[in-house]
């Protein structure tokens, strides 16, 4: 079948492109701890409402990446800080 637009040169690719590296439990743990630390240091919610709700929804999902009760403990600490900051609003 003939090409409607003729022979159009395709852009050249610069080697193999690599995507993001897969997250590890260590990466997730670090993000969770950083988020808790940021909340502890704050006197008011340090995010807009939409971002705050996103963190609240995602935190328990992130905790599933961690072994044993570690994730549950971090969720407990996170929820404690969320509650503290909600009381200040």
Order of alpha helices (4+ residues) and beta strands (2+ residues): alpha-alpha-alpha
